[in-house]
Every structure is written in C-alpha cells, then in structure tokens.
Amino acid sequence: MSVERLHEVLQPVTQWLANEAIGPELTEGLNSNFAAGSDWYQEVLSLCQQGIAEGWVCQHEQGGIKYGRVFKPSAELNNFSVDIVFMKDVVGPHHVHPQGEVDLVLPLTEGAAFDGTSEGWKVYPPESAHKPTVTGGEAFVIYFLPNGEIKFTR
C-alpha cells in the first residue's frame, strides 16, 4: 500500500465525476457507488492512516488541522486535485469553491461529523463557501477539487 495505490483507488471517483456538474445532487450517486463501509471505503481509510504514519498524507499543520495536497490536478484524475485533511473538533479556515468541492468523510471516532455529515459524501456547488468543521471527534476528509481550485478568504 502506498501513495501510488491511493491514486489507483481514487481514480474511479474522478472518472465518475468527470462529466458531472458538481453539486449536492451527486451525493446519492457517490454514496451508492463508493459507499461508506464498503471494501473500497475501508481501503481508502487504511491508506489515509498509513499515509499519515509515513508522512505522505497531511504533511502540514496549522490551527490544529493537519492537511496536504496528495495529488495535483492531472489528466489521470480528470483534472481534480486531491487534498487530505485530518481534523478533530475544530473549525477550519473560511474558503470558497470556485468550481465546487466533493468531500469524502472518513470518521475515526464514532459520531464524528464533517459539516454535519458523519460518513460518506458531501458535495458543495460552484461558488459555495464555508468554514469546514469537524465535531464529535476525529475524521479524515478527502477533498476533490476541480482543477485544484480553492480560494481562502480572510
């Protein structure tokens, strides 16, 4: 298991998203095709845990949040970037999603939730904004960003 394996495991997600308009209506399809509790989901969680232990996931830390861009946008990922964040009972920095944001929530503590989603998928449409928040414990959140676009605000 490695960063290369994570790339392989996440590629089907970006292929599925490739011709879709990014918005909340994708949540149901993502939860069906890439379900919490599935073997696929468990492998992603295991790779995140391995990656943080080995230092290729969440290489940076600020304000109690560990984070890092694991993959830049590429043709192989249909021009999505992939960022992984580890949060524990914290509110992150406000930002805007110019082209939308697709998030996979992987709680490590039972009951932990990201912006109200306890596990599985949360999708924000283009030009939406928020302060990402994890409550109830620890969670990984994987951010799929079209063309890697995100704008942090003050």
C-alpha positions as CSV (number, residue, x, y, z in Angstrom):
1,M,0.0,0.0,0.0
2,S,1.3,3.4,-1.0
3,V,0.6,6.8,-2.5
4,E,0.5,5.0,-5.9
5,R,-2.2,2.7,-4.6
6,L,-4.2,5.6,-3.2
7,H,-4.0,7.2,-6.7
8,E,-5.4,3.9,-8.3
9,V,-8.1,3.6,-5.7
10,L,-9.3,7.2,-6.1
11,Q,-9.2,7.3,-9.9
12,P,-12.7,5.7,-10.3
13,V,-14.1,8.5,-8.3
14,T,-12.7,11.2,-10.6
15,Q,-13.8,9.1,-13.6
16,W,-17.3,9.0,-12.2
17,L,-17.2,12.8,-11.6
18,A,-15.6,13.7,-14.9
19,N,-18.7,14.6,-16.9
20,E,-20.9,15.6,-14.0
21,A,-21.9,19.1,-12.9
22,I,-20.6,19.4,-9.3
23,G,-23.5,19.9,-6.9
24,P,-25.3,18.3,-3.9
25,E,-27.4,16.1,-6.3
26,L,-24.3,13.9,-6.8
27,T,-24.3,12.9,-3.1
28,E,-26.7,10.0,-3.5
29,G,-24.8,8.5,-6.5
30,L,-21.5,8.8,-4.8
31,N,-22.9,7.2,-1.7
32,S,-24.2,4.3,-3.8
33,N,-21.1,3.8,-6.0
34,F,-18.4,4.5,-3.3
35,A,-20.3,3.6,-0.1
36,A,-19.2,4.1,3.5
37,G,-18.4,0.7,5.0
38,S,-17.5,-0.9,1.6
39,D,-14.2,-2.6,0.9
40,W,-13.3,0.4,-1.3
41,Y,-14.0,2.8,1.6
42,Q,-12.1,0.7,4.1
43,E,-9.1,0.6,1.8
44,V,-9.2,4.4,1.4
45,L,-9.3,4.8,5.2
46,S,-6.4,2.4,5.7
47,L,-4.3,4.2,3.1
48,C,-5.0,7.6,4.8
49,Q,-3.9,6.1,8.1
50,Q,-0.8,4.6,6.5
51,G,0.0,7.8,4.7
52,I,-0.2,9.9,7.9
53,A,2.0,7.5,9.7
54,E,4.6,7.5,6.8
55,G,4.4,11.3,6.2
56,W,2.9,11.4,2.7
57,V,-0.5,12.5,3.9
58,C,-1.2,15.6,6.0
59,Q,2.4,16.9,5.8
60,H,1.4,20.4,7.1
61,E,-0.3,21.5,10.3
62,Q,-1.9,24.8,11.3
63,G,-4.6,25.7,13.8
64,G,-5.0,22.1,14.9
65,I,-5.6,20.9,11.4
66,K,-3.3,18.5,9.5
67,Y,-3.5,18.8,5.8
68,G,-1.8,18.4,2.4
69,R,-2.4,18.1,-1.3
70,V,-1.6,14.5,-2.2
71,F,-2.3,14.8,-5.9
72,K,-2.3,17.9,-8.2
73,P,-4.9,18.1,-10.9
74,S,-3.9,15.7,-13.8
75,A,-5.5,14.1,-16.8
76,E,-5.3,10.7,-15.0
77,L,-7.6,12.3,-12.3
78,N,-9.8,14.1,-14.8
79,N,-8.3,17.4,-13.6
80,F,-9.2,17.0,-10.0
81,S,-6.8,17.6,-7.2
82,V,-6.9,15.5,-4.1
83,D,-6.3,17.0,-0.6
84,I,-6.5,15.1,2.6
85,V,-7.2,16.8,5.9
86,F,-7.2,15.4,9.5
87,M,-9.4,17.4,11.9
88,K,-10.5,16.9,15.5
89,D,-13.3,19.0,16.9
90,V,-12.1,22.1,15.1
91,V,-13.4,24.8,12.7
92,G,-11.2,25.4,9.7
93,P,-10.5,28.5,7.6
94,H,-13.2,30.0,5.5
95,H,-12.9,29.3,1.8
96,V,-14.8,29.5,-1.5
97,H,-15.1,26.6,-4.0
98,P,-15.0,28.3,-7.4
99,Q,-15.8,25.1,-9.3
100,G,-17.3,23.2,-6.4
101,E,-15.9,20.7,-3.9
102,V,-16.6,17.0,-3.5
103,D,-15.7,15.6,0.0
104,L,-15.3,12.1,1.3
105,V,-15.8,12.0,5.1
106,L,-13.9,9.2,7.0
107,P,-14.6,9.4,10.7
108,L,-12.1,7.9,13.1
109,T,-14.3,8.5,16.1
110,E,-17.8,7.1,16.2
111,G,-20.1,10.1,15.8
112,A,-17.5,12.5,14.3
113,A,-19.0,14.6,11.6
114,F,-17.8,17.0,8.9
115,D,-20.2,19.9,8.3
116,G,-23.0,17.6,9.6
117,T,-22.1,14.5,7.6
118,S,-20.9,11.6,9.7
119,E,-19.5,9.5,6.9
120,G,-19.7,9.2,3.2
121,W,-20.0,12.1,0.8
122,K,-20.8,15.8,0.9
123,V,-20.8,17.9,-2.2
124,Y,-20.7,21.7,-2.5
125,P,-21.7,23.5,-5.7
126,P,-19.6,26.1,-7.5
127,E,-19.1,29.4,-5.7
128,S,-20.2,28.0,-2.4
129,A,-18.3,28.8,0.7
130,H,-17.9,27.5,4.3
131,K,-15.8,27.1,7.3
132,P,-15.1,23.4,7.4
133,T,-16.0,22.0,10.8
134,V,-15.5,18.6,12.4
135,T,-17.5,17.9,15.6
136,G,-17.7,14.8,17.8
137,G,-14.1,13.6,17.4
138,E,-11.6,12.9,14.7
139,A,-12.1,12.5,11.0
140,F,-10.2,12.4,7.7
141,V,-11.8,14.4,4.9
142,I,-10.7,14.0,1.3
143,Y,-11.3,17.0,-0.9
144,F,-11.7,16.5,-4.6
145,L,-11.3,20.0,-6.2
146,P,-12.0,20.6,-10.0
147,N,-8.7,22.0,-11.4
148,G,-7.5,22.2,-7.8
149,E,-9.3,25.5,-7.3
150,I,-9.9,26.8,-3.8
151,K,-9.9,30.4,-2.5
152,F,-9.2,31.1,1.1
153,T,-10.8,34.2,2.5
154,R,-9.9,36.5,5.4
